[in-house]
Structures are given as structure tokens and as C-alpha cells.
Amino acid sequence: MARRHRANKREIKPDARHGSTLVSVLISKILRGGKRTLAERIVYGAIEQLAQKIENSNPIEILQKAIDNIRPKLEVKSRRVGGATYQVPMEVPHERQVSLALRWLVDYADGRKAMPMRDALSAEILDAYNNTGNAVKKRDDMHKMAQANRAFAHYRW
């Protein structure tokens, strides 16, 4: 772990088609093996499917609302105190909230094996938008774990 300097945050450039930094981060999360054009095709195809499924609405706003529904506010981190390890609930910084939400969204979309990734991503975003689906359940489980361990909140530092 570097002790001298903190790593500088890179500026995230918005994507070319929608001008959204959220879409460009989602493309980067899906990216595998340097195949950016394939990742872009998957994400843009999923966004187009969202636009077709929900008429008269902006698909980028749907994606934003879905991410807001998934974002965890609390998480537990292990702290070792006097020979015992406690799961201490901590607030999650905003950037990590978005990162976790996108990671869960992509992982659960990838887990839907019966359909192409574009369709699975579109379905997972739609589920998150409607406050259902695996990613929302993951967030709820994380919040329940933090709530159950709130007695150890005084170990936060």
C-alpha cells in the first residue's frame, strides 16, 4: 500500500452517443479483453431496448434511477479489536456506491445464461428500475447485515 501519495482520481470522459459519464463507466465495467466496441454494442443495445420497452421516457434517466435503486448506503467492514474480529457498519462513499451498483448490475446480468448479454443487461436494468431483481436484493442484504451489526458501530475509525 502506498504511504506517500494518494492516487489521483482520473476524469471520466462521457460516452460519444449519449454524453453520459455513467454510460461510459458501465461500458468499462462490461469491457473484457480490450474489446471496447463489443462492450459499447452491448450497452447501447441494452439502452435501445429500454427505450423500446418503456415508451415516452429517456433511457439514460431510467438507467440513472436503476443505479440509484441499487446503490448501497451502508456496508460492513471487518475490524480486528483485541483478538476479535467485528463486522463494523460504515457509510459508503458516493463513488463506491455507484461502483458497487454497476458491478452488481453487470454480474447479475452476466449470470443470466439463457439470453444474450444485451437482453440480460436490459432486463436487469429494468428490474432495478422497478425495485426488484437480484441487484436490489443484494443491496437489501447488505443493509440488513449493517443493521444487524450496528451494535459494533462504535468501533468505526
Z-matrix of the N, CA and C atoms (Angstrom, degrees):
N
C 1 1.440
C 2 1.523 1 108.39
N 3 1.306 2 117.68 1 130.15
C 4 1.456 3 122.18 2 -178.41
C 5 1.522 4 110.34 3 -69.40
N 6 1.300 5 117.41 4 132.05
C 7 1.462 6 120.89 5 -178.12
C 8 1.523 7 112.44 6 -106.03
N 9 1.306 8 117.61 7 -16.14
C 10 1.457 9 119.35 8 -175.41
C 11 1.520 10 113.34 9 -86.08
N 12 1.321 11 117.47 10 -50.45
C 13 1.457 12 120.69 11 -172.70
C 14 1.519 13 110.72 12 -127.82
N 15 1.292 14 115.04 13 148.11
C 16 1.461 15 120.16 14 169.79
C 17 1.524 16 107.64 15 -83.80
N 18 1.321 17 116.14 16 145.99
C 19 1.456 18 119.70 17 177.53
C 20 1.524 19 109.14 18 -69.01
N 21 1.315 20 116.67 19 138.11
C 22 1.458 21 120.74 20 178.91
C 23 1.515 22 109.90 21 -76.20
N 24 1.333 23 116.05 22 140.37
C 25 1.459 24 120.82 23 176.60
C 26 1.515 25 108.52 24 -75.45
N 27 1.318 26 115.64 25 131.34
C 28 1.455 27 119.40 26 177.93
C 29 1.508 28 109.81 27 -82.90
N 30 1.313 29 115.55 28 147.07
C 31 1.456 30 120.37 29 176.21
C 32 1.526 31 108.17 30 -77.06
N 33 1.329 32 115.71 31 129.28
C 34 1.467 33 120.53 32 -179.51
C 35 1.514 34 108.17 33 -90.65
N 36 1.323 35 115.09 34 123.26
C 37 1.462 36 119.28 35 -179.78
C 38 1.522 37 109.75 36 -84.17
N 39 1.320 38 118.00 37 139.22
C 40 1.475 39 119.95 38 178.15
C 41 1.524 40 111.02 39 -67.94
N 42 1.331 41 115.05 40 155.86
C 43 1.460 42 118.68 41 -179.29
C 44 1.530 43 110.26 42 -72.89
N 45 1.310 44 115.81 43 163.41
C 46 1.463 45 121.10 44 -172.13
C 47 1.525 46 112.47 45 -74.27
N 48 1.319 47 117.77 46 -37.05
C 49 1.454 48 120.07 47 -172.17
C 50 1.522 49 113.54 48 -81.22
N 51 1.345 50 117.28 49 -44.44
C 52 1.455 51 120.44 50 -174.21
C 53 1.522 52 113.57 51 -107.96
N 54 1.321 53 117.55 52 -12.42
C 55 1.459 54 120.86 53 179.83
C 56 1.522 55 112.45 54 69.20
N 57 1.321 56 117.61 55 29.96
C 58 1.460 57 122.52 56 -176.42
C 59 1.526 58 110.08 57 -115.44
N 60 1.326 59 116.49 58 131.24
C 61 1.462 60 119.62 59 176.52
C 62 1.527 61 110.62 60 -71.95
N 63 1.334 62 117.29 61 -29.74
C 64 1.460 63 120.77 62 178.85
C 65 1.528 64 110.88 63 -62.57
N 66 1.321 65 116.83 64 -41.38
C 67 1.465 66 121.09 65 179.18
C 68 1.532 67 109.98 66 -66.41
N 69 1.331 68 117.50 67 -39.65
C 70 1.465 69 119.20 68 -179.86
C 71 1.527 70 111.33 69 -67.06
N 72 1.345 71 117.94 70 -35.11
C 73 1.465 72 120.26 71 176.60
C 74 1.523 73 110.11 72 -69.25
N 75 1.339 74 117.03 73 -38.27
C 76 1.464 75 120.76 74 177.29
C 77 1.527 76 110.63 75 -63.32
N 78 1.313 77 117.35 76 -40.48
C 79 1.470 78 121.00 77 176.48
C 80 1.528 79 109.91 78 -61.03
N 81 1.324 80 116.58 79 -42.27
C 82 1.463 81 120.19 80 179.74
C 83 1.521 82 111.92 81 -65.93
N 84 1.339 83 117.49 82 -33.51
C 85 1.472 84 120.94 83 178.37
C 86 1.529 85 110.84 84 -68.67
N 87 1.319 86 117.10 85 -34.36
C 88 1.462 87 120.73 86 -178.44
C 89 1.526 88 111.07 87 -80.69
N 90 1.313 89 116.51 88 -23.07
C 91 1.459 90 123.17 89 -175.24
C 92 1.528 91 111.98 90 -54.68
N 93 1.323 92 116.23 91 128.51
C 94 1.461 93 121.96 92 176.07
C 95 1.519 94 109.21 93 -136.28
N 96 1.293 95 115.71 94 131.69
C 97 1.451 96 120.61 95 174.87
C 98 1.514 97 113.86 96 65.49
N 99 1.337 98 117.99 97 23.42
C 100 1.456 99 121.84 98 177.56
C 101 1.512 100 114.79 99 75.72
N 102 1.324 101 118.24 100 11.34
C 103 1.464 102 121.22 101 -177.51
C 104 1.528 103 110.15 102 -89.92
N 105 1.316 104 115.74 103 73.42
C 106 1.458 105 121.51 104 -175.23
C 107 1.523 106 112.23 105 -66.07
N 108 1.319 107 118.27 106 -38.68
C 109 1.470 108 119.60 107 -178.60
C 110 1.522 109 110.96 108 -64.43
N 111 1.330 110 116.90 109 -35.42
C 112 1.463 111 120.18 110 176.42
C 113 1.533 112 110.19 111 -66.82
N 114 1.332 113 116.85 112 -43.55
C 115 1.463 114 120.69 113 178.39
C 116 1.531 115 110.68 114 -62.60
N 117 1.334 116 116.60 115 -40.93
C 118 1.468 117 119.80 116 177.78
C 119 1.520 118 110.94 117 -63.33
N 120 1.339 119 116.54 118 -41.50
C 121 1.460 120 120.57 119 179.04
C 122 1.530 121 111.24 120 -61.17
N 123 1.325 122 116.08 121 -40.63
C 124 1.468 123 120.57 122 179.54
C 125 1.523 124 110.44 123 -64.40
N 126 1.335 125 116.97 124 -49.26
C 127 1.470 126 120.77 125 -176.00
C 128 1.523 127 110.66 126 -67.77
N 129 1.319 128 117.47 127 -46.47
C 130 1.464 129 119.47 128 -179.19
C 131 1.525 130 111.26 129 -65.13
N 132 1.331 131 116.82 130 -35.95
C 133 1.466 132 120.13 131 175.95
C 134 1.518 133 111.78 132 -64.71
N 135 1.337 134 116.49 133 -40.29
C 136 1.464 135 120.44 134 178.09
C 137 1.524 136 110.67 135 -65.74
N 138 1.329 137 117.26 136 -38.46
C 139 1.468 138 121.17 137 179.19
C 140 1.532 139 110.02 138 -66.98
N 141 1.329 140 116.58 139 -40.23
C 142 1.470 141 119.33 140 176.82
C 143 1.525 142 111.60 141 -63.59
N 144 1.330 143 116.98 142 -39.19
C 145 1.456 144 120.09 143 177.30
C 146 1.526 145 111.49 144 -64.32
N 147 1.340 146 116.28 145 -37.74
C 148 1.468 147 119.24 146 176.35
C 149 1.518 148 110.78 147 -62.31
N 150 1.337 149 116.42 148 -40.85
C 151 1.463 150 120.57 149 179.88
C 152 1.528 151 110.74 150 -63.88
N 153 1.340 152 116.84 151 -34.75
C 154 1.461 153 119.97 152 178.86
C 155 1.523 154 111.75 153 -74.97
N 156 1.339 155 117.21 154 -37.71
C 157 1.456 156 120.59 155 -177.57
C 158 1.524 157 112.16 156 -70.28
N 159 1.330 158 116.29 157 -41.51
C 160 1.468 159 120.56 158 -179.60
C 161 1.514 160 107.25 159 -111.59
N 162 1.302 161 116.03 160 102.56
C 163 1.467 162 121.90 161 -177.71
C 164 1.529 163 110.88 162 -70.82
N 165 1.315 164 116.21 163 155.09
C 166 1.472 165 124.08 164 174.05
C 167 1.524 166 112.74 165 56.08
N 168 1.326 167 117.31 166 40.90
C 169 1.455 168 120.01 167 176.96
C 170 1.522 169 109.47 168 -146.66
N 171 1.313 170 115.28 169 155.86
C 172 1.452 171 121.82 170 179.72
C 173 1.535 172 109.00 171 -84.51
N 174 1.332 173 119.20 172 119.55
C 175 1.468 174 120.12 173 -177.16
C 176 1.535 175 113.01 174 -65.21
N 177 1.331 176 117.89 175 -26.26
C 178 1.465 177 120.03 176 178.11
C 179 1.525 178 109.70 177 -69.45
N 180 1.339 179 116.99 178 -37.42
C 181 1.467 180 120.11 179 176.26
C 182 1.531 181 110.38 180 -66.97
N 183 1.328 182 117.24 181 -35.65
C 184 1.462 183 120.98 182 176.51
C 185 1.529 184 109.70 183 -63.34
N 186 1.336 185 116.74 184 -44.29
C 187 1.459 186 121.02 185 177.83
C 188 1.524 187 110.60 186 -61.59
N 189 1.328 188 117.03 187 -43.93
C 190 1.471 189 121.18 188 179.99
C 191 1.527 190 110.82 189 -61.84
N 192 1.337 191 116.79 190 -44.25
C 193 1.471 192 121.13 191 179.53
C 194 1.524 193 110.45 192 -64.95
N 195 1.336 194 117.11 193 -38.48
C 196 1.465 195 120.94 194 178.05
C 197 1.526 196 110.44 195 -63.12
N 198 1.321 197 117.34 196 -43.52
C 199 1.468 198 121.33 197 178.79
C 200 1.525 199 109.60 198 -64.66
N 201 1.337 200 117.49 199 -40.60
C 202 1.461 201 120.47 200 177.92
C 203 1.523 202 111.40 201 -62.05
N 204 1.340 203 117.34 202 -33.80
C 205 1.458 204 120.78 203 178.86
C 206 1.529 205 112.33 204 -72.68
N 207 1.322 206 117.41 205 -25.00
C 208 1.464 207 121.21 206 -177.09
C 209 1.528 208 112.06 207 -91.53
N 210 1.327 209 117.26 208 -29.04
C 211 1.468 210 120.83 209 -171.49
C 212 1.532 211 112.80 210 -55.06
N 213 1.340 212 118.06 211 125.45
C 214 1.468 213 120.30 212 177.34
C 215 1.526 214 110.64 213 -81.87
N 216 1.320 215 116.19 214 138.07
C 217 1.465 216 120.56 215 177.86
C 218 1.527 217 111.17 216 -90.62
N 219 1.353 218 116.38 217 -30.78
C 220 1.463 219 122.43 218 -178.92
C 221 1.518 220 109.86 219 -128.59
N 222 1.327 221 115.96 220 150.88
C 223 1.453 222 121.86 221 171.92
C 224 1.517 223 108.16 222 -144.96
N 225 1.321 224 116.52 223 165.50
C 226 1.459 225 119.68 224 177.27
C 227 1.519 226 109.06 225 -106.79
N 228 1.333 227 114.89 226 139.78
C 229 1.455 228 121.34 227 175.59
C 230 1.518 229 108.35 228 -125.39
N 231 1.305 230 116.64 229 144.17
C 232 1.455 231 121.43 230 -179.30
C 233 1.522 232 109.73 231 -77.20
N 234 1.336 233 115.09 232 132.36
C 235 1.461 234 121.70 233 174.99
C 236 1.525 235 107.55 234 -128.46
N 237 1.304 236 115.97 235 131.21
C 238 1.462 237 120.39 236 178.85
C 239 1.514 238 108.35 237 -97.08
N 240 1.330 239 115.69 238 118.93
C 241 1.462 240 121.31 239 -178.76
C 242 1.521 241 107.87 240 -130.90
N 243 1.330 242 116.59 241 113.84
C 244 1.459 243 121.56 242 174.39
C 245 1.514 244 114.55 243 56.66
N 246 1.301 245 117.74 244 42.87
C 247 1.457 246 121.05 245 176.56
C 248 1.515 247 114.53 246 86.97
N 249 1.322 248 117.61 247 -7.45
C 250 1.463 249 121.00 248 178.14
C 251 1.522 250 108.72 249 -114.74
N 252 1.316 251 115.42 250 146.28
C 253 1.458 252 120.64 251 178.04
C 254 1.515 253 108.66 252 -106.18
N 255 1.330 254 116.12 253 125.68
C 256 1.459 255 122.28 254 -179.47
C 257 1.517 256 109.83 255 -112.96
N 258 1.318 257 115.79 256 144.04
C 259 1.458 258 121.28 257 172.15
C 260 1.531 259 106.07 258 -89.95
N 261 1.311 260 116.16 259 105.86
C 262 1.461 261 121.63 260 -174.19
C 263 1.527 262 109.29 261 -100.07
N 264 1.345 263 117.77 262 124.63
C 265 1.469 264 119.22 263 177.58
C 266 1.527 265 111.22 264 -70.89
N 267 1.313 266 115.90 265 135.63
C 268 1.468 267 122.59 266 179.92
C 269 1.518 268 109.02 267 -133.49
N 270 1.327 269 116.15 268 150.48
C 271 1.459 270 120.25 269 172.15
C 272 1.523 271 108.73 270 -75.34
N 273 1.315 272 115.69 271 145.76
C 274 1.460 273 121.37 272 -176.77
C 275 1.533 274 108.86 273 -98.40
N 276 1.337 275 118.45 274 128.45
C 277 1.470 276 119.71 275 175.30
C 278 1.529 277 111.36 276 -62.06
N 279 1.325 278 116.81 277 153.41
C 280 1.463 279 121.90 278 -173.25
C 281 1.528 280 112.48 279 -57.42
N 282 1.327 281 117.70 280 -44.83
C 283 1.464 282 120.10 281 -178.30
C 284 1.525 283 111.44 282 -63.18
N 285 1.326 284 116.76 283 -37.93
C 286 1.467 285 120.07 284 177.66
C 287 1.527 286 110.66 285 -70.34
N 288 1.330 287 117.64 286 -34.66
C 289 1.462 288 120.81 287 176.10
C 290 1.521 289 110.58 288 -57.67
N 291 1.323 290 116.06 289 -49.06
C 292 1.464 291 120.55 290 -179.06
C 293 1.525 292 110.63 291 -66.04
N 294 1.333 293 116.20 292 -40.13
C 295 1.455 294 120.27 293 -179.64
C 296 1.530 295 111.39 294 -63.71
N 297 1.330 296 116.98 295 -44.66
C 298 1.458 297 120.74 296 178.10
C 299 1.526 298 110.96 297 -63.88
N 300 1.342 299 116.38 298 -42.66
C 301 1.463 300 120.49 299 -179.06
C 302 1.525 301 110.63 300 -61.01
N 303 1.320 302 116.88 301 -45.83
C 304 1.465 303 119.99 302 179.59
C 305 1.527 304 111.17 303 -66.08
N 306 1.323 305 116.89 304 -39.59
C 307 1.459 306 120.56 305 179.31
C 308 1.525 307 110.71 306 -61.54
N 309 1.331 308 116.62 307 -46.33
C 310 1.460 309 120.20 308 179.85
C 311 1.523 310 110.64 309 -64.50
N 312 1.318 311 116.21 310 -41.46
C 313 1.466 312 120.74 311 -179.73
C 314 1.529 313 110.67 312 -58.75
N 315 1.336 314 116.15 313 -48.10
C 316 1.467 315 120.93 314 -178.61
C 317 1.532 316 110.76 315 -68.58
N 318 1.339 317 117.22 316 -41.04
C 319 1.470 318 119.84 317 -179.07
C 320 1.521 319 111.52 318 -63.03
N 321 1.323 320 117.03 319 -44.85
C 322 1.457 321 118.97 320 -178.58
C 323 1.527 322 111.72 321 -73.63
N 324 1.310 323 117.70 322 -29.93
C 325 1.464 324 119.61 323 173.68
C 326 1.525 325 109.65 324 -66.95
N 327 1.325 326 116.41 325 -39.86
C 328 1.460 327 121.05 326 178.63
C 329 1.527 328 111.19 327 -67.08
N 330 1.321 329 116.35 328 -27.45
C 331 1.460 330 121.07 329 179.35
C 332 1.516 331 113.98 330 -73.81
N 333 1.313 332 117.44 331 -16.89
C 334 1.470 333 120.72 332 176.93
C 335 1.526 334 107.82 333 -80.40
N 336 1.308 335 116.47 334 94.87
C 337 1.459 336 120.82 335 -170.37
C 338 1.526 337 113.82 336 -83.65
N 339 1.307 338 118.85 337 -13.73
C 340 1.465 339 119.96 338 -172.99
C 341 1.520 340 113.40 339 -83.12
N 342 1.350 341 117.33 340 -1.84
C 343 1.462 342 119.28 341 -175.37
C 344 1.527 343 110.65 342 -141.23
N 345 1.322 344 117.25 343 162.65
C 346 1.473 345 120.01 344 176.56
C 347 1.529 346 110.86 345 -63.52
N 348 1.318 347 115.93 346 156.11
C 349 1.466 348 121.15 347 -175.60
C 350 1.527 349 111.41 348 -60.19
N 351 1.324 350 117.87 349 -37.41
C 352 1.467 351 120.79 350 179.97
C 353 1.527 352 110.61 351 -60.15
N 354 1.339 353 116.73 352 -46.06
C 355 1.462 354 121.12 353 179.39
C 356 1.521 355 111.17 354 -67.36
N 357 1.344 356 116.18 355 -40.59
C 358 1.459 357 120.21 356 -179.17
C 359 1.526 358 111.17 357 -65.42
N 360 1.334 359 116.57 358 -41.57
C 361 1.462 360 120.45 359 178.93
C 362 1.523 361 110.62 360 -65.01
N 363 1.311 362 116.59 361 -42.72
C 364 1.456 363 120.95 362 177.83
C 365 1.524 364 110.91 363 -61.03
N 366 1.335 365 117.15 364 -44.06
C 367 1.464 366 121.28 365 179.92
C 368 1.525 367 111.29 366 -66.01
N 369 1.322 368 117.08 367 -39.23
C 370 1.466 369 120.56 368 -179.62
C 371 1.528 370 110.92 369 -68.44
N 372 1.336 371 117.16 370 -39.16
C 373 1.462 372 120.66 371 176.83
C 374 1.526 373 110.24 372 -64.57
N 375 1.326 374 116.72 373 -41.46
C 376 1.458 375 121.30 374 178.75
C 377 1.528 376 111.19 375 -64.76
N 378 1.341 377 116.57 376 -40.99
C 379 1.463 378 119.70 377 176.02
C 380 1.523 379 111.34 378 -62.19
N 381 1.324 380 116.72 379 -43.24
C 382 1.465 381 120.29 380 179.64
C 383 1.529 382 110.66 381 -65.78
N 384 1.323 383 116.70 382 -36.84
C 385 1.465 384 121.36 383 177.79
C 386 1.530 385 110.64 384 -62.32
N 387 1.338 386 116.31 385 -36.07
C 388 1.464 387 121.51 386 179.93
C 389 1.530 388 112.35 387 -89.61
N 390 1.332 389 117.96 388 9.79
C 391 1.469 390 124.08 389 179.22
C 392 1.529 391 112.41 390 61.51
N 393 1.318 392 116.78 391 35.53
C 394 1.462 393 122.08 392 173.82
C 395 1.519 394 106.74 393 -129.12
N 396 1.305 395 116.92 394 -178.37
C 397 1.462 396 120.01 395 174.37
C 398 1.519 397 112.80 396 97.92
N 399 1.331 398 114.19 397 173.77
C 400 1.458 399 121.68 398 -173.07
C 401 1.523 400 113.34 399 -70.08
N 402 1.324 401 117.69 400 -38.64
C 403 1.459 402 120.35 401 -177.22
C 404 1.530 403 110.93 402 -66.90
N 405 1.331 404 117.25 403 -37.88
C 406 1.460 405 120.69 404 177.78
C 407 1.531 406 109.76 405 -67.90
N 408 1.335 407 116.11 406 -37.73
C 409 1.466 408 120.13 407 177.36
C 410 1.526 409 110.35 408 -64.00
N 411 1.315 410 116.80 409 -38.34
C 412 1.467 411 121.35 410 178.28
C 413 1.531 412 110.30 411 -62.74
N 414 1.345 413 116.82 412 -42.71
C 415 1.454 414 120.81 413 177.62
C 416 1.525 415 110.80 414 -62.94
N 417 1.333 416 116.82 415 -43.71
C 418 1.460 417 120.74 416 179.48
C 419 1.527 418 111.27 417 -63.01
N 420 1.331 419 117.08 418 -39.97
C 421 1.468 420 120.58 419 177.64
C 422 1.522 421 110.94 420 -63.26
N 423 1.339 422 116.16 421 -39.96
C 424 1.457 423 120.02 422 179.08
C 425 1.532 424 110.78 423 -65.07
N 426 1.326 425 116.42 424 -40.93
C 427 1.465 426 120.30 425 178.49
C 428 1.530 427 111.29 426 -66.57
N 429 1.351 428 117.37 427 -38.41
C 430 1.463 429 120.70 428 178.06
C 431 1.519 430 110.91 429 -64.16
N 432 1.333 431 116.38 430 -40.15
C 433 1.461 432 120.57 431 178.54
C 434 1.524 433 110.49 432 -63.35
N 435 1.324 434 116.69 433 -43.08
C 436 1.468 435 120.72 434 178.53
C 437 1.528 436 110.57 435 -65.25
N 438 1.322 437 116.68 436 -39.45
C 439 1.463 438 121.06 437 179.88
C 440 1.533 439 110.53 438 -66.06
N 441 1.327 440 117.20 439 -39.94
C 442 1.459 441 121.35 440 -179.65
C 443 1.522 442 111.93 441 -67.04
N 444 1.322 443 117.04 442 -28.79
C 445 1.461 444 121.27 443 -177.37
C 446 1.527 445 112.94 444 -103.54
N 447 1.322 446 118.34 445 19.51
C 448 1.466 447 119.62 446 -177.37
C 449 1.526 448 112.33 447 -68.19
N 450 1.338 449 117.51 448 -13.97
C 451 1.467 450 119.97 449 175.76
C 452 1.524 451 111.75 450 -65.95
N 453 1.331 452 116.49 451 -21.72
C 454 1.473 453 120.64 452 -179.23
C 455 1.524 454 111.88 453 -97.65
N 456 1.336 455 117.12 454 13.23
C 457 1.469 456 120.28 455 -176.37
C 458 1.536 457 111.95 456 -64.11
N 459 1.315 458 117.35 457 -23.38
C 460 1.471 459 119.11 458 -179.21
C 461 1.529 460 112.43 459 -72.94
N 462 1.335 461 118.16 460 -7.56
C 463 1.460 462 120.80 461 174.82
C 464 1.525 463 112.51 462 -85.67
N 465 1.325 464 116.41 463 4.66
C 466 1.464 465 120.92 464 -179.03
C 467 1.527 466 109.24 465 -70.00
N 468 1.312 467 117.80 466 133.30
C 469 1.465 468 121.86 467 172.56
C 470 1.481 469 111.94 468 -155.69
